[in-house]
């Protein structure tokens, strides 16, 4: 068995190799290069038995011969991939599973049954340029630049990526080299392997399902440090996956998930910089706060999308006004063109920020700053939740509340609901979910109030006919929304806390 430790960077515009070599020669005392073509076939059963068990089965053919590989479930932290790998040389382009050791297979795998039913699902075909980097420290890192395609029978998607694999030495040096490579042009941390991308392409030609924010798998025996590591792994992974989806789909719904990923990661750092008493985390939180300000425009784009949606709550009225819909579409497109989301995602500042976050998880600088990291989470979670909710609930005690009062409380309410995701797994869902439900309804209502405020402001600036009628309609909608939110608030304020 081999165990790969890799860091992947997507390079959507390719790289200028004339600039690459000077960078590598400046980092390494010796650089050896080679180039060859690789054709990989990936296999599974019609029911996706292997992928459901976290197993990848590949047959690779190259100038060096034919090799079959099994990769079993590993881990991915902020673009750093670690996954057990088993290789066997074969003499034909078909896998022979009996050649692998029986002990490598996860429980529940019937090797003979799978062998009889596997077929090719997709293939990858690319040119690989390899750079063997021998560092002065003694570390050895293999850097490969792959350029080609992933293909199913009906669809294909390009490959243009750099992988850094640690052969010997310190993992931190992977991050040092990755940081230098971001100077070459647009880059993006790759959270998905070629195999994962291929399976997504095969299973759903329209694109993979959007990520869902879930509760962190926090357990009673976890320390504060373990809880933070699990939380940042989840939030950073969510953010990176959303970026991958948007770069593939160019859909605003996926772009909104990028913003959600940044916001939930920012809340993770905001909370744990205090919990772990860490200046290093405080510094990273400052960087995330700056990044959030660069994405503030997305909230208006969300409003434009809601207002012109054919399936939304405003469609019955607004879709009758072609000039208004055209105006909103122009505002949306103009905001996107000015804000350049693809540029924001692939800019070196974004890539380096994500690399710094992943590096935190490996280097754990808070251990040198305070001893609290080893404290048990169950000794602190009640106090954390009580303190943060106690800061939010009074914002909703006014009777009744105005639209601006609700909107002013949005950031704190969203932050506390994110915090629930970090610790909520420690508590029974039967108490937790009824407590959260009315607050989630209020948050949804605030988003609609923000949408109606955007509608009013942009309508006043427009040359659309029937403006007075539409303004009156908007105020009626807002009044109806506020009434519904007051009912949810009444329920929320009566609920017993779940912690």
N, C-alpha and C positions, 0 to 999 in steps of 0.2 A: 504493500500500500504506500502511496505517496500522499502528502497533504499539501495542497497548494495554499499559499498566502498571496493574494493578488489585490492590486488596486487598479481600477479601470477608469479611464477617461474617454468619453465620447468626443470626437473631433469632427463635427458635422461638415465643416468646410475643408477638411483635410489638413495637412501640415506642409510647411515649406521645409523640405529636408536640407536645403542649403543653410538654414538657420539652426536646424536640429543638431547637426554634428558639433558645431562649436559649443553648444550648451552641454552636450554629453561629455565632450572632451574636457570641459572645465570642471565637471563633476567627478569624473572617473580617471584613475591613473592609467587605465587600459580599456579600450573599447574594441571588441571583436564583432564583426557583422556577418550575416548570411541572409539569403532570401530564397524562398521556395513557395510553391502553391500547395494549398490544402483543400481537399474536398471531404466534407464530413456528412455522413448520413445519420439521422436520429430516428430511433425506432420506439414503437410502443404498440400496445394492443388497441383494438377499437374502443375499449372502455377507459383508456388512459390509465391502466393499472400501475405502470411504473411511475408516471408523473404524480399520481395521487399518493404514492409512497415516498415522494421526494427523490426518486431515482432517475438519472439520465443514462441512456444507453446510446453509445456513439460508435460508429465505425469510421475511422479516419484513413484516407489513402493519400500518400504523398510520394515524392521521389525516394523516401526512406523505406517504403513498404506499407503494409496494411496493419492497423492496430485497432482492437476493440477496447472500449473503455466504459466502465461503470463509475458514475459519480453518485454518491449518496448524500443525503441531506446534510448541509453544513450551516454556516452562518454568514451573514453579510452585515457589516457595521459601517454605515456611512460611505459605502463604496469599496470597503476592504472586504474581500471575499476569502473565506476559508472553507474548504470542502474536501473530504476524503475522496481519493481517486484510485481506481484499480485498473491496470492495463495488462492486456495479453496480446501478443503478436498472433495474427491469423494469416491465411493465404487466400482468402476470398472476401468479396464485398458483402458478406452476410454474417451476422453475429452468431456465435456459438456459445450460449450461456453456460453450458456444462464445463467449459474451460476455466471458469472463475471458481474460486474457493467458495464452498457452500456458506461459509460464515459471514460473507459480506452482505448478504441479502437481508433487508428488514423483515421482521416477523409478518407473516401473512402473504408472503410472496411464494407462489408455486412455480418454480423455475421451469419445469417441464411443460406445464400448461401455457406459460407465457411464450416459451420458445416456439410452440406450435402455432401461435396466433399473432406474432409480432409482424409488423410491416413498417416500411419507411413512412414517416410522418412529414418530415421536411429535410432540407439539406442546406448546408452553408458552403459557399465556394468563394475563396478569397486568396489573395497574395499576402504572405506574411514576411515582413522584414524584421529581422531579429538583431538586437544590439545587446551583447553580453558586456555588462558594466562591472569592472573590477575596481572597487573603491579603495582609497588609501587606508581606510579603517580596517580593511580585510573583508568587508561585506561584498557579496556578489549578488547582483540584481540583473534579471533578464527583462529587457524591455522589448515588446513586440508592437509593431504597427500593422494592423490588419485592414485591408481594403477589399471589399467585395459585396456579396449579397446573401441574404437568407431567403429561401424560396420554398413554397409549397406548390402543389399542382396548379393553384389558381392565383396566388399572390406572391409578392416579393417585397423586401424592405432592405435598404442599404446597410452595409457594415463599414464603419469608418471609426476606428477606436484604437486606443493605446492601452496595453496591459503591462503593468509592472509586477513581476513575480519575484518574491524574495527567495533566493537560493541559499543564502548564507548571511547571517548577521542580524542587524537590528531592524525591526519593522518601521521604526521612526524614519529611517532613511528612505523608505518608499515615499513617505509624505514629502520629504525634502525635495526629491526628484520631481514628484508630481507638481509641486509648487513652481518649480522652474519651467516645467513644460506648459503651464498655463500662459506663459509669455509668448507662445508660438501663435496664438490665435484663439478663436472661440472654442471653449471646452465645456464639458458637462460631466459631473461625476456619474459614472455608470453603475446603477444599482441592480441592473438585470444582466445576466449572462446571455451569450448568443443563444444558448439552448432555451432559456426562459423566454426570450423574445420570439424564438421560433415556435414554441408551443403556443404562445399567445396568438401568433399569426395563424397557426393551424386551427386553433379552437374557435377563434372569433375573428373573421376577416375584417370586421368593422372596428376592431381595436379592443384591448383588454378592458375589463370592468374598472370603473373608477374606484380608488381606494376608499375605505370606510374608516372613520375614526372609531376605534374600539377602546375598551378599558385595558390599561396596562396590566399584565399578568403579575401584579404585586401579590406577594404571599406573606403570611404572618412572620415567617422566619427571616424575611429579607431585612438587611441593614438599610440605613439611609443611602449608603453608596449604591447598593444593589438596586434599590428603587430608582435612583437617579439614572443609572446606566440603562435599565430596562426602559425608562421613560424616554430618554434621549434617543435610544435606538429606534423606538417606535415612531417618535415625532419626526426625526430626521429621515427615516425610511419613507414615511408618508409623504414628506415634502419632495424627496428625490423621485419617488414613483410618480407623483403628480406632474413633475416637470417632464419626465419621460413621456407620459401620456399626452401632455399638451404639445410637445415637440412633434409627436406623431400625428395628432388629430387636428391641432389648431382650433379646437373648440373652446368657447368661452367658459363652458361648464368645467372643463379641465383646468383652465387658467385660474378659475376661482378656487380650485382645490390647491393649486400652488400657494395662493395667498393664505388659505387655511393652514397649510403646512408651515409656513413661516410664522403665522400667529401662534399656533400651538407650540412650536419650538421656542418661540420667544417667551411664552408663559412658563415653559419648563425651566428655562434659564433664570427667569425672574424669580421663581419660587425657590429653586434649589441653590441659588447663590447665597440666600439667607439661611436655608436649612443646613447647608454644608459649610457655612461661614467661609466662603471662598472668594478671594479677590480675582482669581483666574476666571471663575464663572461670571463674576460681575463684569469683567472686561469683555467677555464674549456676549453677555447680555447687552452691553452698550452697542456692540457691532450689530446685533440683531434689531435693536431699536432703530438704528439708522436705516437699516434695510427696509423695515416696515414703512418708514416715511416715504421711501422711494416707490412703494406699491400702493399708496393711498388712493390713487386714481381708479383702482380696480372696483371700488365700491360704487362709483358712478356707472361704470360699465355694467356692473350687476343690475343696477336700477334700469338702465336702458334695455337690457335683455329681458327683464321681467315685464316691462311696460309693453314691449312689442311682441311678446310670446303669443303664439297662436293657441297655446293650451293653458295660459296663465289666468289668474283671477281678474285681469283687466281686459281680456280679449273681447268680451261681448260688447263693450263700449268702444274701446280704442281702435279695434280693427276696422271699424266703420270709417275711420278718418285716414285716408290714404296719405294725405299730405303730412299728417302728424307722424305716422309710422315711418315715412321716408325721412322726415326730419330727425327722428330718434335714431334711425339707422345711420344717418350721416354723423350724428354726434358720437355714436358708438365707434364707428370706423375711424373717425378723426382722433378720438382719444387713444385708440389702439395704435394708430400710426405714429402719434406723437410720443407715446410711452414706450414703444419698442419692447414688448415682453420677451421676444426671442433673444434680443440683445442682452436684456437683464439676466436671463437664465444662463446664457453662455459666456457672459463677461467673466474675466478672471477673478474679479472681486467676489462674485457669487460662488464660483468653484472653490476658491481658496477659503472662504468662510465655511463651507461645508467640510472641507478637508480638515480645517482647524477643529471643528466640532467632533469629527470622527477621531481625531488624534487625542482629544481630551479623554475619550473613553479608554484609550490604551495607556496613556501616561498618568492619568488620575492625579493631577497636581494638587487637588484639595487635601490629599493625604499629608502633604508637607505644611499645610496651613492650619489645620485643626484636627483634633482627635475625634470629633463627633461622628465622622463618617461610618464608624463601626456600630453606632447605636442602633437599636432595633426600631424598625419603622412603626411597629404597633405601639411603641411608647410615645410616638410623636404625631401620628396621623390624626387622632381626635383633635388635638390642639391646633394643628395646621388648618384643618377643615373648619373648626369653630372660629378661628381668628379671621380667616378669609371670608367666610359667609357673614360673619358679624359686621364686616366692613361694607357688605353689599346690601343686605336686607333693609337697613334703614333708608336706603335710597329710594325704596318703593313703598314707604309707609304713608306718603301723602295721599289724601282722599278728597277728590279724585286727582289723578296725575295728568299733567299736560303732555302733549306730544314731545316737546323739547326736553322735558324732565326724563321721559323714558329714553329718548335718544342719547341724552348725556350720560346715562347709566350703562349704555351698551357695552363699552369696553370692559368695565369691571364685571358685569354679569357674564359675558362670554369667557373672561379669564377664570372665574370661579367654576364655571361649568367644565372648562378644560381641566381644572385641578381635580374635579371629581373623577375624571378619567384616569388620573395618575394613581389615586388611592382607593377608588370605589370598589375595586375587586376584593378589598379586605372586609367588605360589609355585605350582608344579605341583600340580594337584588329585590326581594319582596318589600323591603323598606326603602331601598335606595331609589328605585325607579319611580314609585309614586311621588316621592319628594321632588325628583328632578323634572317630572313631566310638566307641571304648570310653569316652571321657570323656563323650560325649553319653548313652551308656547309663547311666553312673553318675549323671548329673544326673537322668535320668528315674527312676532308682531312688530317688534322694533325695526326689523329689516323692511317690513312693508311700510312702516311710517317713513323711514328714510327714502324708500322708493317714491312715495307720494310727495315728499318734500322736494326731491329731485325733479319730479314731474311738474310741480308748480313752478319752480324756479326756471326751468328750461322753457316751459310753455309761455311764461311772461316775456321771455326774450325772443320768442318766435313770431313769425308772420302768419301763423295758422289761423284759419277762419274758425268761428264759433268758440273763440277763446273763453268768453265769459261762461258759456254753458259747460265747457270742460273744466274750468276752475271750480265751478259749483259742484260738479260731479266728484271732483277730487276731494273737496272738503266733506262731502257726504260719506265718501269711502273712508276718510280718516276718522270721522266721528264713529262710524260703525266699527272700525278696527279698535279704537280706544275703548269702546264699550265692551267688546269681547276681551280685551286685555285686562280691563278692570275685574272682570269675572275670574280670569285665570289668576290674577294677583290675589284676589280674595281667598282662593283655594290655596295658593302657594304660602301665604302668610299664616294659614292655619295648620300647615303640615308640621308634623313632628320630624325633627332632624333624624337622619339615618345613622349618624355616627355616635 
